[in-house]
Amino acid sequence: MSDPLKVIIACGGTGGHLFPGIAVAQELKSRGHEVLLLISEKEVDAQASEKYSDLRFETVNAIAKPPTFSLKMVSFLWRLRNTIKHCGSIIDREKADVVLGMGGFTSFPPVYAGAKKGLRTYVHDSNAIPGRSNRMTAKRCTAVLVGIEEAAEFLPDSTVILTGTPVREEMEKLPTRTEGCQALGLDPEKKTLLVMGGSQGAQHLNDVVAQGSEGTAWQVLHLAGQADFDRLTAQVGDRPNYQVLAFCDQMAAAYAASDFCVARSGASSLTELSHVGLPALLIPYPHAADDHQTANAVVYERAQAAVLMKQEDLDADTIREMLRDLDTEIILKMSQAMKSLSEPEAASQIATVIEG
C-alpha cells in the first residue's frame, strides 16, 4: 500500500456524479487514505449523502456555466472566482495531496485550484461523449479517467485512462429477490418493472409507463422524481401492484426485486444496471448536452443489453407490447449482455491511479 494520502473528491450536483465519488471515497478509505467529498448546495446532494455518516462531506457554492454570451456570465464568473478561492482554502486546510473531480459543474473549481497549487489532479467522465465542463476541466488535469472507451476520442490533448465507472459498496452484494421485494412491499411472485424517469423532465415517460403497464401481469416500482411525484401519484391512484416513490434510498433492494427497467441513459444509471445485470428500455433525455445520453444508450444497444428508443417514439402501446413480449429467455439473454458491460473493479482502478 502507498503512504496515506489526503484526497479531495468533488462529486456533487447529481446522483450520477455523487454516487461514483462515494464509491471511490469508500475504496480509498479502505486503503487507509483520508478523504473529503465536496458536494453542491443542491437538495439532492444533501439527501443522498445523509446515509454515508462514515464519510466527510462539505458543500461548495458551485453553479453550472450559463451560455457564453448570456448576461448571467458576469455573475457566474464572479461566483466562480469566489468558489475557486474557497476551494483553494479547503485544499490548504486539508493539506491535500490529490484532487479528483467526478464530473459536472462542481468539479472545475477544486480541480483548477488544485492544479494552481501544483497538486496531481484528475477528472472522471462516465459518458460516451464527455461533458463540456469536463472537457474544460481536463485541461487542468494530470490525466482524465473515463468510464466508456468511446470517450477518449473527444479528449485528444489529454492523457486518458479507461477505468470504468464505480458503483457504491451496497451494490456489490445485492439482497435476494425475495428480500428485495419484502423491503419494498412487492410481490416476489410477480415480474417487476423498475422505472427510473430521472429528475430532468420525465413527465412524458412517467405518463406513458403508467398507462402502458395498466392491465398487464407486471407490478411496477416507479421512481418518479420529487418534481413529478404528486402528479403521478394522483394519476395512478389506488391501482394495485403499482408503487410510486419520489426517491429510493434502497436501490440495492430495488435492483434485486426487478426483472426489467425503463430508464433514461445517464451514465451512472447505466453503470449500476450493468453491474447488477438488469436489462432495460432506454429513453435518452432529449435535451441532454451534446445528446450524450443517446451516445451512451447506443453502446448498450449494440451489446444487445438494452433497447434504445427516442422519447418522441414512446407511447403506451409500445410499453404494453414490450411487457407482453418479454419472456424469461429474452430477459436472461439481455441480462447476460448487460452484465458483460460491467467493470466491477472501477473504484479500485481509480484508487490505484490516485495512489500514483
matplotlib code that plots the C-alpha trace (Angstrom):
import matplotlib.pyplot as plt

x = [0.0, 1.2, 1.7, -1.6, -2.8, -5.2, -7.6, -10.4, -13.2, -15.5, -18.7, -21.9, -24.6, -26.4, -26.5, -24.6, -21.6, -22.2, -22.5, -19.4, -17.5, -18.8, -17.6, -14.1, -14.1, -15.1, -12.3, -9.7, -10.7, -10.5, -6.8, -6.1, -6.3, -8.2, -10.9, -13.1, -16.0, -17.1, -20.8, -23.1, -25.7, -28.5, -31.0, -30.3, -26.7, -27.8, -30.5, -28.3, -25.3, -27.2, -26.8, -23.0, -22.2, -18.7, -17.6, -16.8, -18.8, -18.5, -20.6, -19.2, -21.1, -20.7, -23.1, -23.4, -21.9, -24.6, -24.3, -21.2, -22.9, -25.6, -25.9, -25.6, -21.9, -20.8, -22.3, -21.2, -17.6, -17.7, -19.1, -16.7, -13.7, -15.0, -15.6, -12.1, -10.7, -12.9, -11.7, -8.1, -8.6, -10.1, -7.1, -4.7, -6.7, -6.8, -3.2, -4.5, -2.2, -4.6, -7.9, -10.3, -13.4, -16.1, -17.5, -20.0, -20.1, -18.8, -15.5, -13.9, -13.3, -11.4, -9.5, -8.5, -7.4, -5.5, -3.7, -2.7, -1.1, 0.8, -1.1, -1.9, -5.4, -7.9, -11.4, -13.6, -16.2, -18.6, -20.3, -19.6, -19.3, -17.6, -19.5, -18.3, -17.4, -15.3, -13.5, -12.7, -11.6, -9.5, -7.1, -6.1, -5.6, -2.8, -5.0, -8.6, -10.3, -13.2, -15.9, -16.5, -13.8, -15.5, -15.0, -11.2, -11.6, -13.1, -10.1, -7.2, -4.9, -5.3, -3.7, -6.8, -7.1, -10.0, -11.2, -14.9, -17.4, -17.6, -20.6, -21.4, -20.4, -24.1, -24.3, -21.6, -23.8, -27.5, -30.2, -32.1, -35.1, -37.4, -35.6, -35.7, -39.4, -40.1, -38.2, -40.2, -43.6, -43.6, -44.9, -41.9, -44.1, -44.8, -42.4, -41.3, -40.8, -38.4, -39.0, -36.3, -37.5, -34.8, -35.2, -34.9, -38.3, -39.6, -43.3, -44.0, -42.0, -43.8, -47.2, -46.6, -45.3, -48.3, -50.7, -49.0, -48.4, -52.1, -53.8, -50.5, -49.2, -46.3, -46.0, -44.3, -41.8, -41.8, -39.2, -40.9, -38.6, -39.6, -40.9, -43.4, -44.2, -47.5, -48.9, -48.1, -49.3, -52.7, -52.8, -52.1, -54.5, -55.0, -54.1, -52.8, -49.3, -48.1, -45.8, -44.7, -41.7, -40.1, -36.7, -35.4, -32.7, -32.9, -31.6, -29.9, -33.3, -35.0, -32.5, -32.8, -36.6, -36.7, -36.7, -36.6, -36.1, -37.3, -34.9, -33.0, -29.5, -27.4, -24.0, -24.3, -27.7, -26.3, -23.2, -25.5, -27.7, -24.8, -23.3, -26.5, -27.3, -30.7, -31.8, -33.6, -35.6, -33.5, -35.2, -32.4, -33.2, -33.8, -32.2, -29.0, -25.9, -24.4, -27.1, -24.7, -27.4, -28.2, -24.4, -24.4, -27.5, -26.0, -23.2, -25.7, -28.0, -25.0, -24.3, -27.9, -28.2, -30.9, -33.4, -32.9, -36.0, -36.4, -38.8, -40.9, -41.5, -42.5, -46.2, -48.4, -48.8, -45.1, -44.8, -47.8, -46.4, -42.9, -44.3, -46.4, -43.4, -40.7, -40.3, -37.8, -35.5, -35.3, -34.7, -32.0, -30.1, -30.3, -29.3, -26.1, -25.3, -25.8, -23.6, -20.8, -20.5, -19.8, -16.4, -16.5, -13.0, -13.6, -13.3, -10.1, -8.6, -9.3, -7.8, -4.7, -4.3, -4.7, -2.0, 0.4]
y = [0.0, 3.5, 6.1, 7.6, 10.4, 13.3, 13.3, 15.7, 14.4, 16.9, 14.9, 16.9, 18.2, 15.0, 11.4, 10.5, 12.3, 11.8, 8.1, 7.2, 9.7, 8.0, 4.6, 6.0, 7.5, 4.2, 2.4, 5.0, 4.9, 1.2, 1.6, 3.9, 7.3, 10.4, 11.7, 14.8, 14.9, 18.3, 18.5, 21.2, 23.0, 21.2, 19.3, 16.1, 16.1, 16.6, 13.9, 11.3, 11.9, 11.5, 7.8, 7.9, 9.0, 7.4, 9.8, 13.5, 16.0, 19.7, 22.0, 24.4, 27.2, 25.9, 26.6, 25.5, 27.7, 29.7, 30.3, 32.2, 35.3, 35.3, 38.3, 35.8, 35.3, 38.3, 37.0, 33.4, 34.5, 36.4, 33.4, 31.0, 33.2, 33.1, 29.3, 28.7, 30.8, 28.8, 25.5, 26.7, 27.4, 24.0, 22.4, 24.3, 23.5, 19.8, 19.7, 17.8, 15.7, 15.0, 16.4, 14.3, 15.7, 13.2, 15.5, 18.3, 21.8, 21.0, 19.6, 22.6, 25.0, 22.5, 20.9, 24.4, 25.4, 22.2, 22.5, 26.1, 24.7, 22.1, 19.1, 16.0, 16.5, 14.2, 14.3, 11.3, 11.3, 8.4, 9.3, 8.2, 11.9, 13.9, 16.9, 20.4, 21.3, 18.1, 19.0, 22.3, 20.7, 18.2, 20.9, 21.3, 17.6, 15.2, 12.7, 12.1, 8.9, 7.6, 5.1, 4.3, 3.7, 5.8, 9.0, 9.0, 10.3, 13.6, 14.2, 14.3, 16.6, 14.7, 11.6, 9.3, 6.2, 3.8, 2.8, 2.2, 4.0, 2.9, 1.7, 2.1, -0.7, -1.6, -2.7, -5.2, -7.8, -7.4, -9.0, -11.9, -11.2, -12.2, -9.9, -7.0, -7.4, -7.6, -4.5, -2.6, -4.2, -6.0, -9.5, -11.8, -14.0, -11.2, -9.8, -6.3, -3.4, -0.7, 2.8, 5.5, 8.7, 10.8, 14.4, 16.2, 16.4, 12.9, 13.6, 12.1, 9.0, 8.6, 9.0, 6.5, 3.8, 4.3, 4.0, 1.2, -1.1, -1.0, -4.3, -6.3, -9.1, -6.9, -5.0, -1.6, 0.2, 3.7, 6.2, 9.4, 12.0, 14.7, 17.1, 14.7, 12.6, 14.2, 14.4, 10.8, 9.5, 11.2, 9.7, 6.1, 6.4, 3.2, 1.0, -2.4, -3.6, 0.0, 1.8, 5.4, 6.8, 10.2, 8.9, 5.4, 5.0, 1.2, 0.9, -2.5, -3.9, -2.2, -3.8, -7.2, -7.2, -6.1, -8.1, -5.2, -1.4, 1.6, 4.4, 7.4, 6.7, 8.7, 7.1, 6.4, 4.6, 2.5, 1.6, 0.3, -1.5, -3.3, -4.1, -5.9, -7.2, -5.6, -5.2, -2.0, 0.1, 3.3, 6.6, 9.2, 12.6, 14.6, 17.8, 16.4, 18.3, 17.0, 14.4, 12.3, 10.1, 8.8, 8.1, 6.2, 4.2, 3.2, 1.4, -0.7, -1.3, -2.6, -5.1, -6.3, -5.4, -2.8, -1.3, 2.3, 4.4, 8.1, 9.8, 11.1, 7.4, 6.3, 5.6, 3.5, 0.8, 0.4, -0.3, -2.7, -4.7, -4.8, -6.1, -8.7, -10.0, -10.0, -13.7, -15.3, -16.3, -12.8, -11.2, -13.7, -13.2, -9.4, -9.6, -11.6, -9.0, -6.2, -7.9, -8.2, -4.4, -4.1, -3.0, -4.3, -3.0, 0.6, 2.1, 0.1, 1.2, 4.8, 4.5, 2.9, 5.8, 8.3, 6.5, 7.2]
z = [0.0, -0.7, 2.0, 3.3, 1.1, 1.7, -1.2, -2.1, -4.3, -5.9, -6.8, -6.3, -8.5, -9.5, -8.2, -11.4, -10.0, -6.3, -6.1, -8.1, -6.0, -2.9, -4.3, -4.8, -1.4, 0.2, -1.7, -0.7, 2.9, 3.0, 1.8, 4.7, 2.9, 4.2, 2.0, 1.9, -0.5, -1.9, -2.9, -4.2, -2.1, -4.0, -2.0, -4.0, -2.6, 1.0, 0.7, -1.0, 1.3, 4.5, 4.8, 4.5, 8.0, 7.8, 5.1, 5.4, 3.2, 2.7, 0.4, -2.1, -3.9, -7.5, -10.3, -13.9, -16.6, -18.5, -22.3, -23.1, -24.4, -21.6, -19.3, -16.5, -17.3, -15.2, -12.0, -12.9, -13.3, -10.0, -8.2, -9.9, -8.8, -5.2, -5.3, -6.6, -3.8, -1.3, -2.7, -2.5, 1.2, 1.7, -0.1, 2.2, 5.3, 4.5, 3.3, 0.3, -1.9, -4.8, -6.2, -8.1, -9.9, -10.7, -13.4, -13.8, -12.6, -9.0, -10.4, -12.1, -9.1, -6.9, -9.8, -11.0, -7.5, -7.0, -10.3, -9.5, -6.3, -8.2, -7.0, -9.0, -10.4, -12.2, -13.6, -14.3, -17.1, -17.3, -20.6, -24.1, -25.0, -22.2, -21.0, -21.8, -18.2, -18.1, -21.3, -19.8, -16.5, -18.4, -19.5, -15.8, -15.1, -14.8, -16.5, -17.4, -16.3, -18.4, -17.9, -21.6, -24.1, -26.8, -24.7, -25.4, -28.9, -27.6, -25.4, -27.9, -25.9, -22.6, -21.0, -20.9, -18.7, -19.1, -15.6, -15.9, -13.6, -9.9, -8.1, -4.4, -1.9, -1.3, -5.0, -4.5, -2.8, -3.5, -1.3, -2.7, -4.9, -2.0, 0.4, -2.1, -2.7, 1.1, 1.7, -0.8, -0.3, -3.6, -4.6, -5.3, -7.4, -10.0, -12.6, -11.6, -13.9, -12.4, -13.8, -13.3, -15.0, -13.6, -12.4, -15.8, -17.4, -17.3, -17.2, -20.6, -19.8, -16.5, -18.1, -20.8, -18.5, -16.1, -19.0, -20.9, -17.8, -16.7, -17.1, -17.6, -15.4, -14.2, -11.0, -11.2, -8.9, -10.3, -9.1, -10.4, -9.0, -6.5, -9.1, -10.6, -7.5, -6.5, -10.0, -10.9, -7.5, -8.2, -11.7, -10.5, -7.6, -5.6, -8.5, -7.2, -7.8, -8.6, -6.2, -6.8, -4.9, -5.2, -4.2, -3.3, -0.7, -1.1, -4.6, -4.0, -3.0, -6.0, -8.4, -6.7, -7.0, -10.6, -13.9, -16.4, -16.3, -18.2, -17.7, -19.0, -20.2, -17.8, -17.3, -13.6, -14.0, -16.9, -14.8, -12.0, -14.4, -16.0, -12.6, -11.5, -14.9, -15.2, -18.9, -20.0, -22.4, -22.6, -23.4, -23.6, -22.2, -25.4, -24.2, -22.7, -23.7, -27.0, -26.9, -24.8, -23.4, -26.8, -27.3, -24.0, -25.0, -28.4, -26.6, -24.6, -27.6, -29.7, -27.0, -27.1, -23.4, -23.9, -26.4, -27.4, -28.2, -28.8, -26.4, -29.4, -30.4, -27.0, -26.3, -24.1, -26.8, -27.0, -23.3, -23.3, -26.2, -24.7, -21.3, -23.2, -25.3, -22.5, -21.6, -19.3, -22.1, -23.6, -20.1, -19.3, -22.6, -22.2, -18.6, -19.5, -22.2, -19.7, -17.2, -19.8, -19.9, -16.2, -14.9, -11.3, -10.4, -11.4, -7.9, -7.3, -10.6, -9.9, -6.4, -7.8, -10.3, -7.4, -5.4, -8.2]

ax = plt.figure().add_subplot(projection="3d")
ax.plot(x, y, z, "-o")
ax.set_aspect("equal")
plt.show()
